[in-house]
Amino acid sequence: MHEMGIAMQVAEIATASIPADMKDARIERINLKVGKLAAVVPESLRFCFEIIAKDTPLAGVELHIEEIPVIARCRECDTQWTITGPVFTCQKCQSGSIEIISGQELDIESIEIADS
C-alpha cells in the first residue's frame, strides 16, 4: 500500500509549511489533487493519514482530496475527451496517438493554517 508513504510525505510537507513565526498556528485542512491514473485510493490515503497524524499536531486535520479525471487529446484530429474505461484510442478517429492531458496528478494544492 503506497498510500502510507504518500501520507507520510504529505504530513512532512504540511508540518514544514507552518511559518516559524506562527508557533501557535494549527493546520486545519490539506487540499490534494489526485489524478485517476496516480493509482491512489482516496479512502486508503485518508485512513493512512489519520494513522500518521494521530497523537501529532496534525491530528484532526481534514484531508480533502479532489479526484482529477483522465483527459486525453488526439494528436491526429485534436479531439479532447474524458477517458472512463480501459480504451486509449481517440473517440473520433480511432487513432492510438493520444496525449494524456490530466489524470496523473498527485499534488498538494494548498494547506490551510489557522492562527490561534
Secondary structure by P-SEA (a helix, b strand, c coil): caaaaaaaaaaaaaaaacccccccccccbbbbbbcccccccaaaaaaaaaaaacccccccccbbbbbbcbbbbbcccbbbbbbccccccccccccccccccccccccccbbbbbcc
